[in-house]
Amino acid sequence: MTAFSPTRRRLAAVVCGTALLLTGCGGSEPDETLSDDPAEVEGGAVGPDVRLNDDVGLQQVQLEYPLDGVYEAGEDARLFMAVTNTGGEPVTLTDISGPDFGGVRVETGDGQGLPLTVDAEDTLYVGAEGPPDVTLLDLGRELRSSQSIPVTFAFGGAGEVTVDVPVSAEGQNPTPPFDFPDDDPDQDPTEDGTSTSSPTT
């Protein structure tokens, strides 16, 4: 697997750090429970962090903020997340599914699509800076900022996890043209081999 650039690692560190500050201000941890309530959350959404097992986790899972502020039924939505693997063996994301969208498009730059492999003690960034890009196709209902839909991520041999994925608030997308100074510390959620689960506040 190709090593990620320091810029991408800094991007993920800043995104995750910002999320911790936002959740800390609210006095609560990221909500890992599922909910069918599509009500908009005051103050906007920060994507949840969830764990598949002791080694594999999903961080900052969220849908891109729509240009006009709302996704209409039938539109497509880009998915952002980081898949962390602190274990000693690669893991493979084999499927992405859910009841509120018609399919998924995965662009890797080499035309392969799924599965996506996360090497041992590595992190895969989806959508934040170049491929892989994941898009949920043909949404089944209208979605606004902070409203969410359940998305199931299946990993070969490691099981699956369902995440209530919110639409991000305006300005919270971890997308270019963010440009972090080259002298920022080069940090990666899995670089020191420690767990990436969010600390309690």
Beta strands, then each sheet from edge to edge (+ up, - down):
strand 1: 50-51
strand 2: 56-63
strand 3: 70-71
strand 4: 77-85
strand 5: 91-97
strand 6: 101-107
strand 7: 116-118
strand 8: 122-126
strand 9: 133-139
strand 10: 143-144
strand 11: 148-155
strand 12: 159-166
sheet 1: 1+ 2- 4+ 8-
sheet 2: 1+ 2- 4+ 9- 6+
sheet 3: 3+ 10-
sheet 4: 7+ 5- 11+ 12-
end
